[in-house]
Amino acid sequence: MAAAEAAIAVPAADAEAAAWTVRGWADVAVGCLALDGPANREPSGAFVGLDEVIRSVPVVSGGLQAARLRSLRRAAGPVPPWYPDTRPVPGAIRSVRPRAWRAAGLITRFGELLMTSAVGLPPGPACPLSSARQLAWGARYRPLPSAEHVTVRLPVSRRLARRTWMCLPGLPGPGTAAAEVPSTATPLAQQIWRGIHEGAHLDHLAALYWLNGPGPGPAAPSPAEFGAGLMVTESYAMAVEILAAVECLLAGEGQAVWQLGAGLIERARRLPGGSRPAPEFAGLPTLAEVYVLGPVEILASGPAASALPEEILGPLHARWLAATAAYPPAAEFGSAAGELISRPA
């Protein structure tokens, strides 16, 4: 129930808030499946709390977010009648801000440069389709690598699960978990999003737990899983991706550099109104912007950086400083990022 309630507190209003809330409930449902398992066909266990919260909050429809939520809930039994339906969320949605478009342009140009630079480099090692091996490979490129997570297997697809990093109650320490799910993505793409991006999320969750001091209460949910906290952790994970791309280039891992560069471009193009807008972000401009504006702000010590404790930000900035010294185009990117955030929004 605590996670479902945390999903309600989002930094948006009206239609965007409703869509974001339903998206958060779908993420909670992934955790419920991990705790209860799909064999539980009764409305019990973890899903009881989620069902009760959804019943008490008047969100009538949720579009694509509701379709995902209902599919996940159906894996554990009949969908309660009070769940949001799949009609579009009523109300106007704001446009993407000019500053986010400028950040998207900067991210796109750097991604293109990385993909070009990857040509001629050795391919680098490939990883088996194993979360443990992918995370172990990516640890060298993450500033605060942790190994405290557990792995859970879910019978839903990657497309349906979406967010497969989480904190679960009942686990030791920070309670971090990674869900292994079937995916149609290429092995290289899976190696990057698990070993770098999702690994950075797990690192962030673990670091927050230990920095806040283990207490008698449960570690789950983490403040980084929903709402404003989610925006911070996505900003951090994207900054780690940019750092990893430069460090992979310096290490001669050509395939990883190419994939990381392509991933940066994809985040920029999928903005609502972009050249390849992602349907899942159509009603979520605030969240979509974070994937381009957040890392720019973090690497240039902008507003997003102030939301990270120095114990987390410091190692990232130290590694980024070394990377920019070794790879001049990264220094140019950093300078452009600083200029971007110094301009009026």
C-alpha positions in Angstrom: 0.0 0.0 0.0 2.8 2.4 0.8 4.2 2.2 -2.8 0.7 2.7 -4.3 0.3 5.8 -2.1 3.7 7.1 -3.0 2.8 6.8 -6.7 0.1 9.4 -6.3 2.5 12.3 -5.4 3.7 13.5 -8.8 5.1 16.9 -9.8 2.4 17.5 -12.3 -1.3 18.6 -12.5 -4.6 17.7 -14.0 -4.4 15.3 -17.0 -0.6 14.7 -16.7 -0.9 14.0 -13.0 -3.6 11.4 -13.7 -1.6 9.6 -16.4 1.6 9.7 -14.3 -0.3 8.3 -11.3 -1.6 5.4 -13.3 1.9 4.8 -14.7 3.2 4.6 -11.2 0.5 2.2 -10.2 1.6 0.0 -13.1 5.1 0.0 -11.8 3.8 -1.0 -8.4 1.9 -3.9 -10.0 5.3 -5.2 -11.3 6.5 -5.3 -7.8 3.3 -7.0 -6.7 3.8 -9.7 -9.2 7.4 -10.2 -7.9 6.0 -10.5 -4.4 2.9 -12.6 -5.0 3.7 -14.4 -8.2 1.4 -14.9 -11.1 0.0 -18.2 -9.6 -1.8 -16.2 -7.0 -5.3 -15.9 -8.5 -6.9 -14.4 -5.5 -7.0 -10.7 -4.6 -4.6 -11.2 -1.7 -1.0 -10.4 -0.7 0.7 -7.5 -2.3 -2.2 -6.7 -4.7 -4.6 -6.0 -1.8 -2.9 -2.7 -0.9 -2.7 -1.6 -4.6 -6.4 -2.4 -5.1 -7.4 -0.5 -2.0 -5.5 2.6 -3.0 -6.8 2.6 -6.6 -10.3 2.3 -5.2 -9.9 5.3 -3.0 -8.4 7.6 -5.6 -10.8 9.0 -8.3 -8.8 8.4 -11.5 -11.3 7.2 -14.1 -9.2 6.7 -17.1 -5.5 6.4 -18.0 -5.1 5.7 -21.7 -2.0 3.5 -22.5 -0.9 3.7 -18.9 -4.2 2.1 -17.8 -3.9 -0.6 -20.5 -0.5 -1.6 -19.0 -1.8 -1.5 -15.5 -4.8 -3.6 -16.3 -2.7 -6.2 -18.2 -0.3 -6.5 -15.2 -3.2 -6.8 -12.8 -4.8 -9.5 -15.0 -1.7 -11.7 -14.6 -2.8 -12.1 -10.9 -6.5 -12.5 -11.4 -9.6 -10.5 -12.6 -9.2 -6.8 -12.8 -11.3 -5.0 -10.2 -14.1 -2.9 -11.7 -12.9 0.3 -10.2 -9.5 0.2 -12.0 -9.0 3.1 -14.5 -10.2 2.3 -18.0 -8.2 2.7 -21.2 -9.9 5.8 -22.5 -7.6 8.8 -23.0 -7.1 11.0 -20.0 -9.3 14.1 -20.4 -7.8 17.5 -20.3 -5.0 19.5 -22.0 -1.4 18.5 -21.8 1.3 21.2 -21.9 4.0 21.3 -24.6 7.6 20.4 -24.1 9.6 23.4 -22.9 12.1 25.2 -25.1 15.0 24.4 -22.7 14.2 20.7 -23.0 14.3 20.9 -26.8 17.7 22.6 -26.6 18.9 19.8 -24.3 17.5 17.3 -26.8 19.5 18.9 -29.6 22.7 18.8 -27.5 22.1 15.2 -26.5 21.4 14.2 -30.1 24.6 15.8 -31.5 26.7 14.1 -28.8 25.0 10.8 -29.5 25.8 11.1 -33.2 29.4 11.9 -32.5 29.7 8.8 -30.3 28.2 6.6 -32.9 30.6 8.0 -35.5 33.6 7.6 -33.1 32.6 4.0 -32.5 33.5 3.0 -36.1 36.8 1.3 -36.2 37.0 0.5 -32.5 37.2 -3.1 -31.3 33.8 -4.4 -30.5 34.5 -5.2 -26.9 33.2 -8.1 -24.8 29.7 -9.4 -25.2 27.6 -10.6 -22.2 25.3 -13.5 -21.9 21.6 -12.7 -21.4 22.0 -12.8 -17.6 21.3 -9.9 -15.3 24.2 -10.8 -13.0 26.7 -10.9 -15.9 25.3 -7.7 -17.4 25.4 -5.8 -14.1 28.9 -7.1 -13.5 30.1 -5.9 -16.9 28.6 -2.4 -16.3 30.0 -2.0 -12.8 33.3 -0.7 -14.1 31.4 2.2 -15.8 29.2 3.1 -12.9 30.6 5.5 -10.2 28.9 3.8 -7.3 28.5 0.1 -8.2 26.6 -2.0 -5.7 26.0 -5.7 -5.6 23.2 -5.9 -3.0 20.3 -6.5 -5.2 18.4 -9.8 -5.7 17.1 -11.0 -9.0 13.4 -12.1 -9.5 11.9 -13.7 -12.6 8.6 -12.5 -14.0 6.5 -14.1 -16.7 5.6 -10.7 -18.3 7.5 -9.1 -21.2 9.9 -6.3 -21.0 7.5 -4.1 -22.9 4.8 -4.7 -20.3 7.1 -4.6 -17.2 9.0 -1.5 -18.4 10.6 -0.6 -15.1 12.4 -3.7 -13.8 14.4 -2.1 -11.0 12.7 -1.6 -7.6 12.8 -1.9 -3.8 10.8 -4.8 -2.4 9.7 -5.3 1.3 11.1 -8.3 3.1 14.6 -8.2 1.5 17.7 -7.6 3.4 19.5 -4.2 3.4 18.2 -1.7 0.8 15.8 -4.2 -0.6 16.9 -3.6 -4.2 15.7 -6.0 -6.8 16.0 -6.5 -10.6 13.4 -8.4 -12.5 14.4 -10.6 -15.3 11.8 -10.6 -18.1 11.7 -11.8 -21.7 12.8 -9.1 -24.1 12.9 -8.8 -27.9 15.7 -6.2 -27.7 19.1 -7.1 -29.1 21.6 -8.7 -26.6 23.7 -5.5 -26.9 20.8 -3.2 -26.1 19.9 -5.4 -23.1 23.5 -5.4 -21.9 23.5 -1.5 -21.9 20.1 -0.9 -20.3 20.7 -3.5 -17.6 24.4 -3.1 -17.0 24.5 0.7 -17.2 21.1 2.4 -16.9 19.3 0.1 -14.6 22.5 -0.7 -12.7 22.8 3.0 -12.0 19.2 3.0 -10.6 20.1 0.1 -8.3 23.2 1.9 -7.2 21.2 5.0 -6.5 18.6 3.2 -4.4 21.3 1.4 -2.4 23.3 4.6 -1.8 20.2 6.4 -0.6 19.3 3.6 1.8 22.8 3.6 3.4 23.1 7.4 3.4 19.8 7.8 5.2 20.8 5.2 7.8 19.1 1.8 8.1 16.2 2.2 10.4 13.5 -0.1 11.9 11.1 0.6 9.1 11.0 -1.1 5.7 13.4 0.0 2.9 10.6 -0.1 0.3 9.4 2.0 -1.3 12.5 4.1 -1.9 11.9 7.8 -2.3 13.6 7.5 -5.7 10.9 5.2 -7.2 8.1 7.7 -7.7 7.2 11.3 -8.5 10.0 13.9 -7.9 12.4 11.2 -6.7 11.9 9.3 -9.9 12.9 12.4 -11.9 16.1 12.6 -9.9 17.1 9.0 -10.4 16.3 9.1 -14.1 18.5 12.2 -14.4 21.3 10.4 -12.6 21.0 7.2 -14.6 21.1 9.2 -17.9 24.2 11.1 -16.7 25.8 7.8 -15.9 25.0 6.7 -19.4 26.8 9.7 -20.9 29.8 9.1 -18.7 29.8 5.4 -19.5 29.7 6.2 -23.3 32.9 8.3 -23.0 34.6 5.7 -20.7 33.7 2.9 -23.1 35.1 4.9 -25.9 38.4 5.3 -24.0 38.4 1.6 -23.2 37.9 0.7 -26.9 34.4 -1.0 -26.5 33.1 0.1 -29.8 29.7 -1.8 -29.8 28.9 -0.4 -26.4 29.8 3.2 -27.5 27.5 2.8 -30.6 24.6 1.5 -28.5 25.0 4.2 -25.9 25.1 6.9 -28.5 22.0 5.4 -30.2 20.2 5.4 -26.8 20.9 9.1 -26.3 19.4 9.9 -29.7 16.3 7.7 -29.0 15.6 9.6 -25.7 15.8 13.0 -27.6 13.6 11.9 -30.5 10.9 10.3 -28.3 9.9 13.6 -26.7 6.2 14.5 -27.3 6.3 16.4 -30.6 9.7 14.9 -31.5 10.6 13.1 -34.7 9.9 9.7 -33.2 7.5 10.4 -30.2 7.0 7.5 -27.9 3.3 6.8 -27.2 4.0 6.0 -23.5 5.2 9.6 -23.0 2.5 11.3 -25.0 0.8 12.7 -21.9 3.9 12.9 -19.7 6.0 15.8 -21.0 7.5 16.5 -17.5 8.8 12.9 -17.2 9.9 12.7 -20.9 12.0 15.9 -20.5 14.0 14.5 -17.6 15.8 12.0 -19.9 17.4 14.9 -21.8 17.4 17.9 -19.5 18.2 16.0 -16.3 21.6 14.6 -17.3 22.6 18.0 -18.8 21.8 19.7 -15.5 23.6 17.0 -13.4 26.8 17.1 -15.4 26.8 20.9 -15.5 26.0 21.3 -11.8 22.5 22.6 -12.6 19.2 22.3 -10.6 19.0 18.5 -10.9 22.4 18.1 -9.4 21.3 19.9 -6.2 18.8 17.1 -5.6 21.6 14.5 -5.2 23.6 14.1 -2.0 27.3 14.9 -2.4 28.1 11.3 -1.6 26.4 10.3 -4.8 27.1 13.3 -7.0 30.8 13.6 -6.1 32.0 10.3 -7.5 30.1 11.0 -10.7 31.5 14.4 -11.2 35.1 13.2 -10.4 34.8 10.5 -13.1 33.2 13.0 -15.6 36.1 15.5 -15.0 38.6 12.7 -15.8 36.6 11.7 -18.9 36.5 15.3 -20.2 40.2 15.6 -19.7 40.9 12.5 -21.7 38.3 13.1 -24.5 38.0 16.7 -25.6 34.6 16.4 -27.3 33.2 15.5 -23.8 34.7 18.7 -22.5 32.9 20.6 -25.3 29.7 18.8 -24.5 30.1 19.9 -20.8 30.7 23.5 -21.8 27.7 23.5 -24.0 25.6 22.0 -21.2 26.8 24.8 -18.8 25.8 27.4 -21.3 22.4 25.8 -21.8 21.4 25.8 -18.2 22.7 29.3 -17.7 20.2 30.6 -20.2 16.6 31.6 -19.2 14.2 28.7 -19.5 
